[in-house]
């Protein structure tokens, strides 16, 4: 029977008063030192204080459907879409496609009101889906922000493997602000129909630590993660000991390995936060006197003086019965040799009980623990038109890619060097170890679908450790390319840390190629972020699109290294590659204090190394200083002397999504062209095919650096004719420009594809 709609909206006001009657008790019980308080405005919606519009009243009206469940007028649109799918499949059993979008509520606030007060079962599922899709606590808060109150739309995507209900909140321009997926299925979940006594509303707002303790304990007791992946039995130099009464203290790492947790988090962007807030984050660091932490840190001090992310990380660590935590800002005291500590990160993360990745916070001053509003109501079966509606678990690879921490360069090696990782999001946690991945679950969740290689932009978190452990050299090399591709997208507070933030991974890479005596089983050598054994492939990296040269780091790394690029650049490292038989690495040019050439190998031989394992650290430190390498291969001009420069528009060919070239206007002529918008460059022989390349840098909008155009790292207009091609592989060549004032050295400017039938001349270059 449908519920009538009184003009005064009396039923909403009455339900609101009933909810308010229990609100004080709920708020009091949730106020604890460990968890943020439910904000009262969460319950104070304008509908309680004024009569809603007729349209709102209509969508909020509920009735009992044929399955005995409450269903609002808005969710009738979902029933319509399910009928539409049935009709389409009757016409074509193999039909696939997406329905038009239909509005079910006018805003998230209205959806929230319907789910909590009208008790519409479908709205509860949709509300939970939108909340669970938000990784950070801030994103969940944005759902209720007044600026984001746009209509809730649904569309049904029909696929042979299963249908999906796509839920979106879009601006008037059609740009999605939020999205989520709900799965309609005619098969009931195993938990459907079982009556289990669920947790109270208050406890559901808190993380399920009991379930998490069991997951962590099972890994430590029954998996081989420790025996296979723990690096050694050494603790970090300093740890933060968790004491009673909300206090902590900095202590030296004990002589024997103790179980400790490592925090991986984002400090935040100092340019977007108040100066005092950034000062508070920096102020959390431990000061030293004569290399020893000050007494204010070695004696017990209240954890409340630390930024919120650190405070909550300590709470989570304590809840899981661990006594020690390692936090970089606190446990690497000021004045410590930062280069040495950075090269030990494979030990810090490899020996930890697990790494706690703060996915729920965008900066160190934000909490990790939030009221988990997705679980405010107990999940229960929802059935519309013979279909059960299920929430899905967000795939782990999406959780890894989305949060702000994944944009920070330092967290890449923190994740890739950690055998066990606890990803902490605003509404649930995820656990990942080499033997098991799981997520804090609801009895009515559907597991996330298996990820395909096309779904994942990066490899699984422990794959690098796994291939290093088994000594699969080819896979190790591929993993490094994957690591670099992920790394170049990320940001750094200090560009001088370009190599430091990846040094732990470089050391682990070298260690994987060493034998028991500390000698490499292959002639491997670290070359400013590249590796000697597969150097031709490593030199064939490219940018997705040419970038602004004003962010170049060629003061940090040479032009042939990806590390010379600006921060936050999408690169392409992985591609089909077969090295040219003519390519050869000759050596490294390094210079000592008296300007005599030396090589990294010679430099290492000058060191007195008592521990063979130190060789990898020294090799990494030496390798990041490499500036010049000598290589040999087939070498020729890119553009012939008779080539004619033409505009890009004159040769570009487009047909819908297809893009190519049309040279009909220039028969029998050598020509070349350059796209100034994205940095593409093309060269064509008169009666042959074309080769297309991707410049690393655009011509800067503000002009060239220095007094001469050749001082810029960007290739100036007209300088294409000076480029020389070095063959790297059958389908790749490196384009080089002579360094100003030098007859012997060249710098990289572009990578190009090449036809193997081209004629080459043999030459020596460096």
C-alpha positions in Angstrom: 0.0 0.0 0.0 1.3 3.4 -0.9 2.0 5.9 1.9 -0.1 9.1 1.4 1.6 12.4 1.0 0.2 15.0 3.5 0.5 18.6 2.3 2.5 19.5 5.5 4.9 16.6 5.0 3.9 15.4 8.4 5.3 11.9 8.1 8.8 13.2 7.4 8.7 15.6 10.3 7.5 12.8 12.6 10.2 10.4 11.5 12.7 13.2 12.0 11.6 13.8 15.6 11.9 10.1 16.3 15.4 10.1 15.0 16.3 13.2 17.0 15.0 11.5 20.1 17.7 8.9 19.7 20.4 11.2 18.4 21.9 12.4 21.6 22.5 8.9 22.9 24.0 7.9 19.6 26.4 10.9 19.6 27.5 10.4 23.2 28.3 6.7 22.6 30.4 7.6 19.5 32.4 10.2 21.2 35.7 8.5 22.1 39.3 9.4 22.0 39.8 7.1 19.1 37.1 8.2 16.6 35.9 11.4 15.2 32.4 12.5 16.3 29.4 12.2 14.1 28.6 15.8 13.1 25.1 16.9 14.1 24.6 18.6 10.7 24.6 15.1 9.2 21.1 14.8 10.5 19.9 18.4 10.1 18.6 18.5 6.6 16.5 21.4 5.3 13.5 19.0 4.8 13.0 18.8 8.6 12.4 22.5 8.7 10.5 23.4 5.6 7.9 21.7 3.3 9.7 20.1 0.4 8.7 20.8 -3.2 6.0 18.6 -4.8 8.6 16.9 -6.9 10.7 16.0 -3.8 7.5 14.8 -2.0 6.7 12.6 -5.0 10.1 11.0 -5.2 10.2 10.3 -1.5 6.9 8.6 -1.4 7.3 4.9 -0.5 5.2 1.8 -1.0 5.6 -1.9 -0.3 6.6 -3.7 -3.5 5.7 -7.3 -4.6 8.6 -8.6 -2.6 7.5 -7.0 0.7 10.1 -4.3 0.7 9.9 -0.5 0.9 10.4 1.2 -2.5 10.3 4.9 -3.1 8.9 6.6 -6.2 12.5 7.5 -7.4 13.5 3.8 -7.4 10.6 3.0 -9.7 13.0 4.2 -12.4 15.3 1.2 -11.5 12.4 -1.1 -11.9 11.7 0.5 -15.3 15.3 -0.1 -16.4 15.1 -3.8 -15.3 12.0 -4.2 -17.4 13.8 -2.5 -20.3 16.6 -5.0 -20.1 14.2 -7.9 -20.1 12.6 -6.5 -23.3 15.9 -6.0 -25.0 17.0 -9.5 -24.2 13.7 -11.0 -25.6 14.5 -9.3 -28.9 18.2 -10.3 -28.8 19.5 -12.7 -26.1 23.1 -11.4 -26.8 22.1 -7.7 -26.6 24.7 -5.5 -24.9 24.6 -1.7 -24.3 23.8 1.0 -21.9 20.3 2.4 -21.2 19.6 6.2 -21.2 20.1 7.8 -17.8 17.1 8.3 -15.5 16.9 10.6 -12.4 15.9 8.8 -9.2 16.5 11.7 -6.7 17.2 15.4 -7.0 20.3 15.4 -4.9 22.5 13.2 -2.6 20.9 14.9 0.4 17.5 13.7 -0.8 18.8 10.2 -1.4 20.3 10.2 2.0 17.0 11.3 3.5 15.1 8.6 1.7 17.5 5.9 2.7 17.6 6.8 6.4 14.1 8.1 7.1 11.8 6.6 4.4 13.8 3.3 4.8 13.7 2.7 1.1 15.8 -0.5 0.6 17.1 0.4 -2.8 18.2 3.9 -1.7 20.1 2.4 1.1 22.1 0.2 -1.3 22.7 3.2 -3.6 23.7 5.5 -0.7 26.2 2.9 0.5 27.6 2.4 -3.0 28.4 6.1 -3.4 30.0 6.3 0.1 32.1 3.1 -0.4 33.4 4.4 -3.7 35.0 7.4 -1.9 38.6 6.6 -0.8 39.3 9.5 1.5 37.2 10.9 4.3 37.2 14.2 2.6 35.5 12.7 -0.5 32.7 11.2 1.6 32.1 14.7 3.1 32.0 16.2 -0.3 29.0 14.1 -1.1 26.9 16.2 1.3 28.4 19.5 0.4 25.9 22.0 -0.9 28.0 22.7 -4.1 27.6 19.0 -5.1 23.8 18.7 -4.9 23.0 17.6 -8.4 20.5 14.9 -9.5 21.2 11.2 -8.8 21.1 9.4 -12.1 21.1 5.7 -12.9 21.7 3.8 -16.1 21.7 0.0 -16.7 24.7 -1.5 -18.5 23.8 -4.8 -20.1 26.7 -7.3 -20.7 26.8 -11.0 -21.3 28.9 -11.4 -18.2 26.5 -9.6 -16.0 24.6 -6.3 -15.8 25.6 -3.3 -13.8 23.6 -0.4 -12.5 25.7 2.8 -13.0 25.0 5.5 -10.4 26.3 9.0 -11.1 26.1 12.5 -9.8 26.8 14.9 -12.6 27.0 18.6 -13.1 24.8 20.2 -15.7 27.7 19.9 -18.2 27.6 16.1 -17.8 30.9 15.9 -15.9 30.6 13.1 -13.3 31.3 14.4 -9.8 30.7 11.0 -8.2 30.0 7.5 -9.5 29.4 4.0 -8.2 28.3 0.6 -9.4 25.5 -1.6 -8.1 25.0 -5.1 -9.4 21.5 -6.5 -10.0 21.4 -10.3 -9.9 18.6 -12.9 -10.0 20.8 -15.1 -7.9 20.6 -14.4 -4.1 23.7 -13.9 -2.1 24.5 -16.8 0.3 23.8 -14.5 3.2 20.3 -13.6 1.9 17.7 -15.0 4.2 20.0 -15.7 7.1 19.1 -13.8 10.2 22.3 -12.8 11.9 22.6 -10.4 14.8 24.5 -7.6 13.3 26.5 -4.9 15.1 24.7 -1.8 16.5 24.6 1.4 14.5 27.3 2.8 16.8 29.8 -0.1 16.4 29.2 -0.1 12.6 30.5 3.4 12.5 33.9 2.1 13.7 36.3 -0.2 11.9 35.9 -3.9 12.4 39.2 -4.4 14.2 38.3 -7.9 15.3 38.0 -9.1 11.7 41.3 -7.3 10.9 43.1 -8.8 13.8 42.2 -12.2 12.5 43.4 -11.4 9.0 46.7 -10.1 10.3 47.2 -13.0 12.7 46.4 -15.5 10.0 49.0 -14.0 7.7 51.7 -14.1 10.4 50.8 -17.6 11.7 50.0 -19.4 8.5 51.6 -17.7 5.6 55.3 -17.8 4.4 55.4 -14.1 3.9 58.0 -13.5 6.7 60.3 -16.4 5.8 60.2 -15.5 2.1 60.2 -11.7 2.0 61.7 -10.4 5.3 65.0 -8.8 4.4 67.0 -9.4 7.6 66.6 -9.2 11.4 67.5 -5.5 11.7 65.2 -2.8 13.1 65.2 0.8 11.9 67.6 3.1 13.7 64.8 4.7 15.6 61.2 3.6 16.4 58.2 5.3 18.1 57.2 3.3 21.1 53.5 3.4 22.0 52.9 3.8 25.7 49.8 3.9 27.9 47.7 7.1 28.6 48.1 8.4 25.1 51.8 8.9 25.2 54.7 7.8 22.9 58.5 8.1 22.8 61.3 7.8 20.3 63.6 4.8 21.2 66.6 3.2 19.4 65.7 0.1 17.4 66.3 -2.9 19.8 69.2 -5.3 18.9 66.7 -8.1 18.1 63.9 -7.7 15.5 60.6 -6.5 17.1 57.2 -6.4 15.4 56.7 -2.8 14.2 54.3 -1.1 11.8 55.4 1.4 9.1 53.2 4.4 8.2 53.0 5.4 4.5 51.2 8.7 4.0 51.1 12.0 2.2 52.5 15.1 3.9 50.3 17.2 1.6 51.1 20.1 -0.8 52.6 23.1 1.1 51.5 25.4 -1.7 47.8 24.7 -1.0 47.7 24.8 2.8 48.2 27.6 5.3 51.8 28.2 6.3 51.0 27.4 10.0 49.6 24.0 9.0 52.7 23.1 7.0 54.9 24.3 9.9 53.0 21.9 12.2 53.8 19.0 9.9 57.4 20.0 9.6 57.5 20.6 13.4 56.6 17.0 14.1 60.2 16.0 13.1 62.6 14.9 15.9 65.4 17.4 16.6 68.8 16.2 17.7 71.7 17.4 19.8 75.1 16.0 18.7 73.3 13.4 16.6 71.1 12.2 19.4 67.3 12.9 19.6 66.4 15.6 22.2 65.0 14.6 25.6 61.6 15.9 24.6 61.3 13.0 22.3 63.2 10.2 24.1 61.0 10.9 27.2 57.2 10.1 27.0 55.3 12.9 25.2 51.6 13.1 24.3 50.8 11.8 20.8 48.2 14.6 20.5 51.1 17.0 19.5 51.6 15.1 16.3 49.5 15.7 13.2 46.2 13.9 12.9 47.3 11.2 10.4 50.1 10.2 12.7 47.8 10.2 15.8 45.3 7.8 14.1 48.0 5.6 12.7 49.2 5.1 16.3 45.6 4.3 17.4 45.3 1.7 14.6 48.7 0.2 15.5 47.7 0.0 19.2 44.3 -1.6 18.3 46.1 -4.3 16.5 48.3 -5.0 19.5 51.6 -3.7 18.2 53.9 -1.7 20.4 56.1 0.1 17.8 55.5 2.2 14.7 57.9 3.8 12.3 57.0 7.3 10.9 59.6 8.9 8.7 59.1 12.4 10.0 59.5 11.3 13.6 61.9 8.4 13.3 64.5 9.9 10.9 65.8 12.7 13.3 67.0 15.9 11.8 70.7 15.9 11.1 70.7 12.2 10.1 72.5 11.2 6.9 69.5 11.3 4.6 71.3 9.5 1.7 72.2 6.6 4.0 68.7 6.3 5.5 67.0 6.5 2.0 69.1 3.6 0.7 68.0 1.5 3.7 64.3 1.7 2.9 64.2 -1.8 1.6 65.1 -2.9 5.1 62.7 -0.6 6.9 59.7 -1.7 4.9 60.9 -5.3 4.2 61.3 -6.1 7.9 58.1 -4.5 9.1 55.1 -6.5 10.4 53.1 -4.6 7.8 52.9 -1.2 6.1 49.9 1.0 7.0 49.0 3.1 3.9 46.9 6.1 4.8 44.6 6.2 1.8 41.9 8.0 3.8 43.8 11.2 4.3 44.9 13.8 1.8 47.5 15.4 4.1 49.2 14.7 7.4 46.9 17.1 9.3 43.8 15.1 8.3 42.6 12.1 10.3 42.6 8.5 9.1 39.7 7.5 11.2 36.3 8.7 10.1 32.7 7.9 10.9 31.9 5.1 8.5 28.5 6.4 7.3 28.2 3.7 4.7 27.5 1.3 7.6 25.1 3.5 9.5 22.3 1.2 8.6 22.7 -2.6 8.7 22.9 -4.1 5.2 19.9 -6.1 4.3 18.6 -7.8 1.2 17.1 -5.6 -1.4 14.9 -7.0 -4.2 13.3 -5.2 -7.1 11.5 -7.0 -9.9 13.1 -10.4 -9.1 16.6 -8.9 -8.9 18.7 -8.6 -5.8 20.7 -5.4 -5.6 24.3 -5.8 -4.3 27.1 -3.5 -3.4 30.4 -4.3 -4.9 33.9 -4.1 -3.4 36.1 -1.5 -5.1 39.0 -3.4 -6.7 42.3 -3.1 -4.9 44.1 -1.7 -8.0 41.6 1.3 -8.0 42.2 1.9 -4.3 45.9 2.0 -5.0 45.6 4.5 -7.8 43.0 6.9 -6.4 44.2 8.4 -3.1 46.5 11.4 -2.8 49.2 9.1 -1.3 49.5 7.4 -4.6 50.5 10.8 -6.2 53.5 11.1 -3.8 56.8 9.8 -5.2 58.1 8.4 -1.8 55.1 6.1 -1.3 55.8 4.1 -4.5 58.8 2.4 -3.0 57.1 2.2 0.3 54.4 0.1 -1.3 56.6 -2.0 -3.6 59.1 -2.8 -0.8 56.4 -4.0 1.6 55.5 -7.7 1.8 52.3 -6.8 3.8 50.2 -3.7 3.2 47.1 -2.5 5.0 45.3 0.1 2.8 43.1 2.3 5.1 40.3 4.1 3.3 37.6 6.3 4.7 34.9 3.6 4.8 36.7 0.2 4.9 40.2 -1.4 4.9 42.0 -3.6 2.4 44.7 -6.2 3.2 47.3 -7.4 0.7 50.1 -9.9 1.2 51.8 -12.2 -1.4 49.4 -15.0 -0.4 46.1 -13.3 0.2 44.1 -10.2 -0.5 40.9 -9.4 1.3 38.7 -6.5 2.2 36.6 -5.6 5.2 33.3 -6.9 4.0 29.6 -6.9 4.5 27.6 -10.2 4.3 25.8 -8.7 1.2 28.8 -7.5 -0.7 29.7 -9.0 -4.0 33.5 -9.6 -4.4 35.1 -7.3 -6.9 35.6 -8.9 -10.3 39.0 -10.4 -11.1 41.3 -7.8 -12.6 42.7 -8.3 -16.1 46.0 -6.9 -17.2 44.1 -4.2 -19.2 42.4 -3.1 -16.0 45.6 -2.5 -14.1 47.9 0.4 -14.9 50.5 -0.9 -12.5 51.5 -4.4 -11.5 50.3 -6.0 -8.2 52.0 -4.5 -5.1 54.2 -7.4 -4.2 55.2 -8.5 -7.7 58.5 -6.7 -7.6 59.5 -8.4 -4.4 58.4 -11.8 -5.8 60.4 -11.6 -9.0 63.4 -10.4 -7.0 63.1 -13.3 -4.6 63.0 -16.0 -7.3 65.7 -14.3 -9.4 63.7 -14.0 -12.6 66.0 -11.5 -14.4 63.8 -10.8 -17.3 60.8 -10.2 -15.1 62.9 -8.0 -12.8 63.8 -5.8 -15.8 60.2 -5.5 -16.8 59.2 -4.6 -13.3 61.7 -1.8 -13.2 60.1 -0.3 -16.3 56.7 -0.6 -14.6 58.1 1.1 -11.5 59.5 4.0 -13.5 56.3 4.5 -15.5 54.4 4.7 -12.2 57.1 6.9 -10.6 57.3 9.6 -13.2 53.6 10.4 -12.7 54.2 11.3 -9.1 55.1 14.5 -7.3 58.0 15.4 -4.9 58.2 18.3 -2.4 62.0 18.5 -3.2 63.1 17.7 -6.8 66.6 17.0 -5.4 65.1 13.8 -4.0 64.4 12.5 -7.5 66.8 9.5 -7.1 66.6 9.2 -3.3 62.9 8.5 -3.4 63.5 5.4 -5.5 66.9 4.4 -4.1 65.6 1.6 -2.0 64.1 -0.1 -5.1 67.4 0.4 -7.0 69.3 -1.3 -4.1 66.8 -4.2 -4.0 67.1 -4.5 -7.8 70.9 -4.9 -7.5 70.6 -7.3 -4.6 68.4 -9.5 -6.7 71.2 -9.9 -9.2 73.9 -10.6 -6.7 75.2 -14.0 -5.6 76.0 -14.9 -2.1 79.4 -13.2 -2.2 78.0 -9.8 -3.0 79.0 -9.9 -6.7 76.5 -9.4 -9.5 75.9 -12.5 -11.5 75.6 -10.3 -14.6 77.4 -7.2 -15.5 74.7 -4.9 -14.1 75.3 -1.3 -13.5 73.0 1.5 -12.3 73.0 4.5 -14.7 71.0 7.5 -13.5 67.7 5.5 -13.2 68.5 3.1 -16.1 70.3 -0.2 -16.2 73.2 -1.3 -18.3 72.1 -4.8 -19.1 69.0 -3.6 -21.0 70.2 -0.1 -21.7 68.8 0.1 -25.3 65.3 -0.7 -24.1 65.6 1.7 -21.2 66.8 4.5 -23.5 63.6 4.1 -25.6 61.3 5.7 -23.0 59.0 8.4 -24.3 56.6 11.0 -22.9 52.9 10.7 -23.7 53.0 14.3 -24.9 55.7 16.9 -25.0 56.1 18.8 -21.8 57.0 22.3 -20.7 60.8 22.5 -20.5 60.7 25.0 -17.6 60.2 22.1 -15.2 63.2 20.1 -16.6 65.6 18.5 -14.0 68.7 18.3 -16.3 70.6 19.7 -13.3 69.7 16.5 -11.5 70.0 13.9 -14.3 71.3 13.8 -17.9 68.9 14.3 -20.9 68.9 10.6 -21.7 67.5 9.7 -18.3 63.7 9.9 -17.5 64.8 11.5 -14.2 65.6 14.7 -16.2 61.9 15.2 -17.0 59.6 17.5 -15.0 57.6 16.0 -12.1 54.2 14.5 -12.7 54.7 13.4 -16.4 53.1 10.4 -18.0 55.8 8.3 -19.6 55.7 5.1 -21.8 58.3 2.6 -20.7 56.8 -0.8 -21.6 56.5 -1.7 -25.3 57.5 -4.5 -27.7 61.2 -4.1 -28.2 64.0 -6.1 -29.9 67.4 -4.6 -29.5 69.5 -3.7 -32.5 72.5 -6.1 -32.9 74.6 -3.0 -33.7 73.9 -1.2 -30.3 76.6 -1.5 -27.7 77.3 0.1 -24.4 80.9 1.3 -24.3 81.3 2.8 -20.8 80.6 5.6 -18.4 82.4 8.9 -18.2 82.9 10.1 -14.6 85.4 12.6 -13.4 87.2 12.6 -10.1 88.3 15.8 -8.2 91.4 16.1 -10.4 89.1 15.8 -13.5 90.6 12.4 -14.5 88.0 10.0 -16.0 86.9 7.2 -13.7 84.1 4.6 -13.9 81.6 3.6 -11.1 83.4 0.3 -11.0 86.7 1.9 -10.4 85.1 4.2 -7.8 83.7 1.2 -5.9 87.1 -0.5 -6.0 88.5 2.6 -4.1 86.2 1.9 -1.2 87.1 -0.4 1.6 84.0 -2.6 1.8 84.0 -4.9 4.8 80.4 -6.1 4.2 79.7 -7.4 0.6 76.1 -6.3 1.0 77.2 -2.7 1.1 78.3 -2.9 -2.5 74.7 -2.5 -3.7 74.2 0.7 -1.7 77.5 2.1 -2.9 76.7 1.1 -6.5 73.3 2.9 -6.2 74.9 6.0 -4.8 77.5 6.1 -7.5 75.1 5.3 -10.2 72.8 8.2 -9.6 75.7 10.6 -10.3 76.3 9.3 -13.8 76.1 12.2 -16.4 77.7 10.8 -19.5 77.7 7.4 -21.2 79.4 6.2 -24.3 77.4 4.0 -26.7 78.0 2.7 -30.2 75.5 2.0 -32.9 74.2 2.8 -36.4 74.0 6.6 -36.8 72.7 8.9 -39.5 70.8 12.1 -40.2 67.1 12.2 -39.6 66.2 14.8 -42.3 67.9 14.9 -45.7 69.4 18.1 -47.0 66.7 18.3 -49.7 63.8 17.9 -47.2 61.1 20.5 -47.3 59.4 21.8 -44.1 55.6 21.7 -44.3 52.9 22.6 -41.8 51.3 19.8 -39.8 47.8 20.7 -41.0 48.9 20.2 -44.6 49.7 16.5 -44.1 47.4 15.4 -41.1 44.5 13.1 -42.1 41.4 12.6 -39.9 38.4 10.4 -40.3 36.4 10.3 -37.1 38.6 8.7 -34.4 41.2 7.7 -37.0 44.3 9.8 -37.5 47.0 9.5 -40.0 48.9 11.3 -42.8 48.1 12.3 -46.4 51.1 13.3 -48.6 49.2 13.7 -51.9 50.1 17.3 -52.1 53.8 16.6 -52.0 54.5 13.7 -54.5 58.1 12.7 -54.9 59.5 15.0 -52.3 61.4 14.6 -49.0 59.6 16.5 -46.3 59.3 16.9 -42.5 56.8 18.5 -40.2 56.3 19.2 -36.5 53.2 19.5 -34.3 53.7 22.4 -32.0 50.8 21.4 -29.8 51.9 17.9 -28.6 55.5 17.7 -29.8 55.1 15.0 -32.5 57.5 15.1 -35.4 57.5 13.3 -38.8 60.1 12.8 -41.5 59.3 11.2 -44.9 61.6 10.2 -47.7 60.4 11.0 -51.2 59.6 7.4 -52.2 59.6 5.7 -48.8 57.6 5.5 -45.6 57.4 8.0 -42.8 58.8 7.8 -39.3 57.0 9.5 -36.5 58.6 10.7 -33.2 57.7 12.3 -29.9 59.7 15.2 -28.7 60.3 15.4 -25.0 59.7 19.1 -24.7 57.6 21.8 -26.3 58.9 25.2 -27.3 58.3 27.2 -24.2 55.5 29.8 -24.5 57.6 32.4 -22.8 60.5 32.0 -25.2 63.9 30.2 -24.8 66.1 30.1 -21.8 69.4 32.1 -21.8 70.6 34.4 -24.5 70.6 31.8 -27.3 67.8 29.4 -28.4 70.3 26.5 -28.2 70.5 27.0 -24.4 67.0 25.6 -24.0 66.4 21.9 -23.5 63.6 22.3 -26.0 64.3 21.8 -29.7 64.0 25.2 -31.4 62.1 25.7 -34.6 64.3 24.8 -37.5 66.8 22.7 -35.5 65.1 19.5 -36.6 67.5 19.4 -39.6 70.4 19.0 -37.2 69.1 15.9 -35.5 71.0 12.6 -35.8 69.4 9.1 -35.4 70.9 6.4 -33.2 69.4 2.9 -33.8 68.3 1.3 -30.5 66.1 -1.5 -31.8 64.2 -2.7 -34.8 61.4 -0.3 -34.2 63.0 2.5 -32.2 65.7 5.1 -32.6 66.9 7.9 -30.4 67.2 11.4 -31.9 70.2 13.4 -30.7 71.3 17.0 -30.9 74.9 18.0 -30.5 75.6 19.7 -27.2 76.5 23.4 -27.6 80.3 23.9 -27.7 81.1 20.2 -28.0 82.0 18.1 -31.0 81.8 14.8 -29.1 78.8 14.8 -26.8 75.1 14.8 -27.7 71.8 15.2 -25.9 68.5 13.4 -26.3 65.5 15.3 -27.7 63.1 12.7 -29.1 62.3 9.0 -29.5 61.1 7.7 -32.9 59.7 4.6 -34.5 61.8 3.3 -37.5 61.3 0.9 -40.4 63.9 -1.8 -40.3 64.3 -1.6 -44.2 65.9 1.8 -43.8 69.6 2.1 -44.8 72.0 3.0 -41.9 75.6 4.1 -41.7 77.9 2.8 -39.0 79.2 5.4 -36.6 80.5 5.9 -33.1 78.7 8.3 -30.8 78.5 9.2 -27.1 
